[in-house]
């Protein structure tokens, strides 16, 4: 992959330059823009290879067989999937932090990590490429930047700040802590949703069984015993739904699948994303989890970046890019602009309704005392605990709601089927 030299300015207006690898000049501009750099010039460093006519047949075949295949195993292997998971990256960061803190040279630390990835060839190949970059005189951050989908802006910029400040071991330790806490939170949310998901699946299975097996048998009995007499309204509704399930199962399944796909596609649009984000922050049971988890992510990411030496404007931009809720993204963009214009963070945060007064007050104290990174970490720790309690509360609320919902649906079907039986018993009694 060719090397390029770049000249750019960062978010603070300071000029920066360096070298890195990219597939072509266009990709070089795109990668630099992802790191928040305003690129003024990109210069190719590797001259194009000259091949003589005699060498053309042999070298050309070697390129198509080896060169292109190697390129597919590099960046494209990650683009197509199959790369390391979040847990793999977290373990790698923790182990790299331990090795570097123990005094092992960076290149040797990478070699140790490469040997541990025998069961993960794609991750091993990535680390080998990063090791080659370091051995050729590049920085670790330059090697990580070659894989933006695996090592995001937050990761690369923190490592770059650690290299610049000579505290790479501390930065890797902070990164490992950040990733471990994020993974723990995600696992807690997923485990909390297992029980409601099982209840929903059971409810759908029971209703489908009743509609396709039980109700048709009762319908035959009603036709024989009532001999054309009108059925009660609830019974007609249940039998109508049962006929739809029995006669057109593809239509029913297609309708369910279409609804799910339609909601998913709507969520991908800007109005849809805004609608779902608004619901997440306003639905009583969900807003506690959504709001507090976003606050926790903002404060922990921003605090980690500041404590690692990343400039405040660049840290605000990276923090904003890690968010998915449009309302928090918009709020962080306004905070970034106000800080750029010389205003204190807490002043703009107080204007934004998504930030609780307690958070803005603690940020204000942190700015006044010069302990903003430490204050942000404390906020994140408090909100992590609040998120755990909120998730537990939502889970405890979902369970009885799902059970009552299942009881109402099944109870309605049972009552609808027994109403005609009562009429049949009365007719027999007469």
C-alpha positions as CSV (number, residue, x, y, z in Angstrom):
1,X,0.0,0.0,0.0
2,X,1.5,3.4,-1.0
3,X,2.7,6.0,1.6
4,X,1.5,9.6,1.7
5,X,2.7,12.7,3.4
6,X,0.1,15.1,4.6
7,X,-0.1,18.7,5.9
8,X,-3.2,19.6,7.8
9,X,-4.6,21.7,10.7
10,X,-6.4,20.2,13.7
11,X,-9.5,21.5,15.5
12,X,-7.4,24.0,17.5
13,X,-6.0,25.5,14.4
14,X,-2.5,24.1,15.0
15,X,-0.6,22.8,11.9
16,X,0.3,19.1,11.9
17,X,2.0,16.8,9.4
18,X,3.0,13.2,9.1
19,X,3.0,10.1,6.9
20,X,0.6,7.1,6.7
21,X,-0.6,4.4,4.3
22,X,-3.7,4.5,2.1
23,X,-4.9,2.7,-1.0
24,X,-5.0,6.0,-3.0
25,X,-5.1,9.7,-2.7
26,X,-8.9,9.9,-2.4
27,X,-8.9,7.4,0.5
28,X,-6.1,9.4,2.1
29,X,-8.2,12.5,2.2
30,X,-11.2,10.6,3.6
31,X,-9.2,8.9,6.4
32,X,-7.7,12.2,7.5
33,X,-11.1,13.9,7.5
34,X,-12.3,11.1,9.8
35,X,-9.8,12.3,12.4
36,X,-11.1,15.8,12.4
37,X,-8.2,17.2,10.3
38,X,-8.5,20.0,7.8
39,X,-6.2,18.7,5.0
40,X,-4.3,21.2,2.9
41,X,-2.0,18.9,1.0
42,X,-1.4,15.1,0.5
43,X,1.8,14.1,-1.3
44,X,2.5,10.5,-2.6
45,X,5.9,9.3,-1.3
46,X,6.1,5.9,-3.2
47,X,7.0,6.3,-6.9
48,X,5.1,4.0,-9.3
49,X,6.9,0.8,-10.1
50,X,8.5,0.5,-13.5
51,X,8.3,-2.9,-15.1
52,X,10.3,-3.9,-18.2
53,X,8.4,-5.7,-21.0
54,X,10.3,-8.9,-20.2
55,X,9.3,-8.7,-16.6
56,X,5.8,-7.7,-17.4
57,X,4.4,-11.3,-17.9
58,X,6.0,-12.8,-14.8
59,X,5.7,-9.8,-12.4
60,X,2.2,-9.1,-13.6
61,X,1.0,-12.6,-12.8
62,X,2.8,-12.4,-9.4
63,X,1.0,-9.2,-8.6
64,X,-2.4,-10.6,-9.5
65,X,-1.8,-13.8,-7.5
66,X,0.0,-12.4,-4.5
67,X,-0.3,-8.6,-4.4
68,X,-4.0,-8.3,-4.8
69,X,-4.8,-11.2,-2.6
70,X,-2.7,-9.7,0.1
71,X,-4.6,-6.5,-0.2
72,X,-7.9,-8.4,0.3
73,X,-6.5,-9.9,3.4
74,X,-5.7,-6.4,4.8
75,X,-8.2,-3.6,5.1
76,X,-10.9,-5.3,2.9
77,X,-11.0,-8.3,5.3
78,X,-12.2,-6.0,8.0
79,X,-14.6,-4.1,5.8
80,X,-16.3,-7.4,4.8
81,X,-16.6,-8.6,8.4
82,X,-15.0,-11.4,10.4
83,X,-12.7,-9.1,12.3
84,X,-12.1,-9.0,16.0
85,X,-15.0,-8.4,18.4
86,X,-15.2,-5.7,21.1
87,X,-14.1,-8.3,23.6
88,X,-11.0,-9.1,21.5
89,X,-10.1,-5.4,21.3
90,X,-10.6,-5.0,25.1
91,X,-8.4,-8.0,25.9
92,X,-5.7,-6.8,23.5
93,X,-5.7,-3.3,25.0
94,X,-5.5,-4.6,28.6
95,X,-2.7,-7.0,27.7
96,X,-0.8,-4.3,25.7
97,X,-1.1,-2.0,28.7
98,X,0.3,-4.6,31.0
99,X,3.2,-5.4,28.7
100,X,4.1,-1.7,28.2
101,X,3.8,-0.9,31.9
102,X,6.2,-3.8,32.6
103,X,8.8,-2.1,30.5
104,X,8.7,-4.3,27.4
105,X,9.4,-2.4,24.2
106,X,6.4,-1.6,22.0
107,X,7.5,-3.8,19.1
108,X,8.2,-6.7,21.3
109,X,4.8,-6.3,23.0
110,X,3.2,-6.4,19.6
111,X,5.1,-9.6,18.7
112,X,3.8,-11.2,22.0
113,X,0.3,-10.2,21.1
114,X,0.6,-11.6,17.6
115,X,1.6,-15.0,18.9
116,X,-1.5,-15.2,21.0
117,X,-3.9,-14.8,18.0
118,X,-3.3,-18.2,16.5
119,X,-7.1,-19.0,16.6
120,X,-8.0,-15.6,15.1
121,X,-6.0,-15.3,11.9
122,X,-7.7,-12.1,10.7
123,X,-6.8,-10.3,13.9
124,X,-3.3,-11.8,13.8
125,X,-2.9,-10.4,10.2
126,X,-4.0,-6.9,11.4
127,X,-1.6,-6.9,14.3
128,X,1.2,-8.1,11.9
129,X,0.5,-5.1,9.6
130,X,0.5,-2.8,12.6
131,X,3.8,-4.3,13.8
132,X,5.4,-3.8,10.4
133,X,4.3,-0.2,10.5
134,X,6.0,0.3,13.8
135,X,9.1,-1.6,12.8
136,X,9.5,0.7,9.7
137,X,9.6,3.8,11.9
138,X,5.9,4.6,12.2
139,X,3.9,5.2,15.4
140,X,1.5,2.8,16.9
141,X,-1.4,5.2,16.3
142,X,-0.5,5.3,12.5
143,X,-0.7,1.5,12.4
144,X,-4.1,1.5,14.3
145,X,-5.4,4.2,11.9
146,X,-5.1,1.8,9.0
147,X,-8.1,-0.1,10.4
148,X,-10.7,2.7,11.2
149,X,-13.6,0.2,11.6
150,X,-11.8,-1.7,14.3
151,X,-9.9,1.1,16.1
152,X,-12.2,4.1,16.0
153,X,-11.3,7.8,16.3
154,X,-11.5,7.6,20.1
155,X,-9.0,4.8,20.3
156,X,-6.5,6.2,17.7
157,X,-6.6,9.8,19.1
158,X,-6.0,8.6,22.7
159,X,-3.1,6.5,21.6
160,X,-1.7,9.4,19.6
161,X,-2.0,11.7,22.6
162,X,-0.3,9.1,24.8
163,X,2.6,8.8,22.3
164,X,3.0,12.6,22.2
165,X,3.0,12.9,26.0
166,X,5.1,9.8,26.7
167,X,2.4,8.2,28.7
168,X,1.3,5.4,26.4
169,X,1.1,2.9,29.2
170,X,-1.4,5.1,31.2
171,X,-3.5,5.8,28.1
172,X,-3.8,2.1,27.2
173,X,-4.8,1.4,30.8
174,X,-7.5,4.1,30.6
175,X,-8.7,2.7,27.3
176,X,-8.9,-0.8,28.7
177,X,-10.9,0.4,31.6
178,X,-13.2,2.4,29.3
179,X,-13.8,-0.6,27.1
180,X,-14.3,-3.0,29.9
181,X,-17.0,-0.8,31.6
182,X,-18.8,-0.3,28.2
183,X,-18.8,-4.1,27.6
184,X,-20.1,-4.8,31.1
185,X,-23.0,-2.3,30.6
186,X,-23.9,-3.7,27.3
187,X,-23.9,-7.3,28.7
188,X,-26.1,-6.2,31.6
189,X,-28.7,-4.7,29.2
190,X,-28.7,-7.7,27.0
191,X,-29.1,-10.2,29.9
192,X,-31.9,-8.0,31.3
193,X,-33.8,-8.3,28.0
194,X,-33.5,-12.1,27.8
195,X,-36.5,-12.8,30.0
196,X,-38.9,-10.4,28.3
197,X,-37.8,-11.7,24.9
198,X,-38.6,-15.3,26.0
199,X,-42.0,-14.3,27.3
200,X,-42.8,-12.5,24.0
201,X,-41.7,-15.6,22.0
202,X,-43.9,-17.9,24.2
203,X,-46.8,-15.5,23.8
204,X,-46.6,-15.5,20.0
205,X,-46.1,-19.3,19.9
206,X,-49.2,-19.9,22.1
207,X,-51.4,-17.5,20.2
208,X,-50.3,-19.0,16.9
209,X,-51.0,-22.6,18.2
210,X,-54.5,-21.6,19.4
211,X,-55.4,-19.9,16.2
212,X,-54.2,-22.6,13.8
213,X,-55.1,-25.8,15.8
214,X,-57.5,-25.2,18.6
215,X,-59.9,-22.6,17.2
216,X,-60.6,-24.5,14.0
217,X,-61.7,-27.5,16.0
218,X,-64.1,-25.4,18.1
219,X,-65.4,-23.8,14.9
220,X,-66.4,-27.2,13.5
221,X,-68.3,-28.0,16.8
222,X,-70.1,-24.7,16.7
223,X,-71.2,-25.2,13.1
224,X,-72.6,-28.6,13.9
225,X,-74.3,-27.7,17.2
226,X,-75.7,-24.2,16.5
227,X,-76.8,-25.0,12.9
228,X,-76.3,-21.5,11.5
229,X,-77.2,-19.5,14.7
230,X,-75.3,-16.2,15.0
231,X,-72.1,-16.4,17.1
232,X,-71.2,-13.8,19.7
233,X,-69.1,-10.8,18.6
234,X,-65.8,-11.9,20.4
235,X,-66.1,-15.4,18.9
236,X,-66.6,-14.0,15.4
237,X,-63.4,-11.9,15.9
238,X,-61.4,-14.9,17.1
239,X,-62.7,-17.2,14.3
240,X,-62.0,-14.5,11.7
241,X,-58.4,-14.2,12.8
242,X,-58.1,-18.0,12.9
243,X,-59.4,-18.3,9.3
244,X,-56.7,-15.7,8.3
245,X,-54.0,-17.7,10.0
246,X,-55.2,-21.0,8.5
247,X,-56.0,-19.9,4.9
248,X,-53.2,-17.4,4.4
249,X,-50.3,-18.1,6.6
250,X,-47.9,-16.6,4.1
251,X,-49.9,-13.4,4.1
252,X,-49.8,-13.3,7.9
253,X,-46.0,-14.0,8.1
254,X,-45.4,-11.6,5.3
255,X,-47.4,-8.9,7.1
256,X,-45.4,-9.4,10.3
257,X,-42.1,-9.4,8.5
258,X,-43.1,-6.4,6.4
259,X,-44.0,-4.5,9.6
260,X,-40.7,-5.3,11.2
261,X,-38.7,-4.4,8.0
262,X,-40.8,-1.2,7.6
263,X,-40.1,-0.1,11.2
264,X,-36.4,-0.9,10.7
265,X,-36.2,1.1,7.4
266,X,-38.1,4.0,8.9
267,X,-35.7,4.1,11.8
268,X,-32.8,4.4,9.4
269,X,-34.3,7.7,7.9
270,X,-33.7,11.0,9.6
271,X,-37.4,11.5,10.6
272,X,-37.5,7.9,11.9
273,X,-34.3,8.2,13.9
274,X,-35.5,11.5,15.4
275,X,-38.8,9.9,16.3
276,X,-37.3,6.8,18.0
277,X,-34.7,9.0,19.8
278,X,-37.5,11.3,21.0
279,X,-39.5,8.2,22.3
280,X,-36.4,6.9,24.0
281,X,-36.1,10.1,26.0
282,X,-39.8,10.6,26.7
283,X,-41.4,7.1,27.3
284,X,-41.6,6.9,31.1
285,X,-40.0,3.5,31.6
286,X,-37.3,3.9,28.9
287,X,-36.2,7.5,29.3
288,X,-34.3,6.8,32.6
289,X,-32.1,4.2,30.9
290,X,-31.6,6.1,27.6
291,X,-30.9,9.4,29.2
292,X,-28.5,8.2,31.9
293,X,-26.7,5.8,29.6
294,X,-26.0,8.7,27.1
295,X,-24.8,11.0,30.0
296,X,-22.6,8.2,31.2
297,X,-21.1,7.7,27.8
298,X,-20.5,11.4,27.2
299,X,-18.8,12.1,30.5
300,X,-16.7,8.9,30.5
301,X,-15.5,9.4,26.9
302,X,-14.9,13.1,27.3
303,X,-13.1,12.7,30.6
304,X,-10.9,9.8,29.3
305,X,-9.9,11.9,26.3
306,X,-9.1,15.0,28.4
307,X,-7.1,13.0,30.9
308,X,-5.1,11.5,28.0
309,X,-4.1,14.9,26.7
310,X,-6.4,15.3,23.7
311,X,-7.3,19.0,23.1
312,X,-10.7,20.0,24.4
313,X,-12.2,20.8,21.0
314,X,-11.0,17.6,19.4
315,X,-12.2,15.7,22.5
316,X,-15.7,17.3,22.2
317,X,-15.9,16.3,18.5
318,X,-14.8,12.7,19.1
319,X,-17.3,12.4,22.0
320,X,-20.1,13.7,19.8
321,X,-19.2,11.2,17.1
322,X,-19.5,8.3,19.5
323,X,-23.2,9.1,20.2
324,X,-26.2,7.8,18.3
325,X,-29.1,9.8,19.9
326,X,-29.8,12.8,17.6
327,X,-30.8,15.1,20.5
328,X,-27.5,14.4,22.4
329,X,-25.5,14.8,19.2
330,X,-27.1,18.2,18.5
331,X,-26.5,19.3,22.1
332,X,-22.8,18.3,22.0
333,X,-22.4,20.1,18.7
334,X,-23.7,23.3,20.4
335,X,-21.4,22.7,23.4
336,X,-18.4,22.3,20.9
337,X,-19.3,25.6,19.1
338,X,-19.7,27.5,22.3
339,X,-16.3,26.3,23.7
340,X,-14.8,27.2,20.3
341,X,-16.2,30.7,20.7
342,X,-14.6,31.1,24.2
343,X,-17.6,30.2,26.3
344,X,-17.5,27.8,29.3
345,X,-18.8,24.3,28.8
346,X,-21.2,24.5,31.7
347,X,-22.9,27.6,30.4
348,X,-24.0,25.9,27.1
349,X,-24.8,22.6,28.8
350,X,-27.2,24.5,31.1
351,X,-29.1,25.7,28.1
352,X,-29.6,22.1,26.8
353,X,-32.5,20.2,28.3
354,X,-30.9,16.8,27.9
355,X,-28.3,17.6,30.6
356,X,-29.5,17.4,34.2
357,X,-28.7,20.3,36.5
358,X,-26.5,18.1,38.6
359,X,-24.3,17.3,35.7
360,X,-23.9,20.9,34.6
361,X,-23.1,22.0,38.2
362,X,-20.4,19.3,38.6
363,X,-18.9,20.3,35.2
364,X,-18.9,24.0,36.3
365,X,-17.1,23.0,39.5
366,X,-14.6,21.0,37.5
367,X,-13.9,23.9,35.1
368,X,-13.4,26.3,38.0
369,X,-11.1,24.0,40.0
370,X,-9.2,22.7,36.9
371,X,-10.2,19.2,37.7
372,X,-12.6,18.7,34.9
373,X,-11.4,15.2,33.7
374,X,-11.6,13.8,37.3
375,X,-15.0,15.4,37.8
376,X,-16.3,13.9,34.5
377,X,-15.1,10.4,35.6
378,X,-16.9,10.7,38.9
379,X,-20.1,11.7,37.0
380,X,-19.7,8.7,34.7
381,X,-19.2,6.3,37.7
382,X,-22.4,7.7,39.4
383,X,-24.4,7.4,36.2
384,X,-23.1,3.9,35.5
385,X,-24.6,2.8,38.8
386,X,-27.8,4.7,38.0
387,X,-28.0,2.9,34.6
388,X,-27.7,-0.5,36.3
389,X,-30.5,0.4,38.7
390,X,-32.7,1.8,35.9
391,X,-32.2,-1.3,33.8
392,X,-33.2,-3.5,36.8
393,X,-36.2,-1.3,37.3
394,X,-37.3,-1.5,33.7
395,X,-36.8,-5.3,33.7
396,X,-38.9,-5.7,36.9
397,X,-41.6,-3.6,35.2
398,X,-41.5,-5.4,31.9
399,X,-42.0,-8.9,33.4
400,X,-45.5,-8.3,35.0
401,X,-46.6,-6.2,32.0
402,X,-45.7,-9.1,29.6
403,X,-47.4,-11.7,31.8
404,X,-50.6,-9.6,32.1
405,X,-50.5,-9.0,28.3
406,X,-50.2,-12.8,27.7
407,X,-53.0,-13.5,30.2
408,X,-55.3,-10.9,28.5
409,X,-54.8,-12.3,25.0
410,X,-55.2,-15.9,26.0
411,X,-58.1,-15.1,28.3
412,X,-59.9,-13.2,25.5
413,X,-59.5,-16.3,23.2
414,X,-60.8,-18.7,25.9
415,X,-63.8,-16.5,26.8
416,X,-64.6,-16.1,23.1
417,X,-64.6,-19.9,22.6
418,X,-66.7,-20.6,25.7
419,X,-69.5,-18.1,25.0
420,X,-71.0,-20.3,22.2
421,X,-70.6,-23.4,24.5
422,X,-72.9,-21.6,27.1
423,X,-75.4,-21.0,24.3
424,X,-75.2,-24.7,23.3
425,X,-75.7,-25.9,26.9
426,X,-78.8,-23.6,27.2
427,X,-80.2,-25.0,24.0
428,X,-79.7,-28.6,25.1
429,X,-81.3,-27.8,28.5
430,X,-84.4,-26.4,26.8
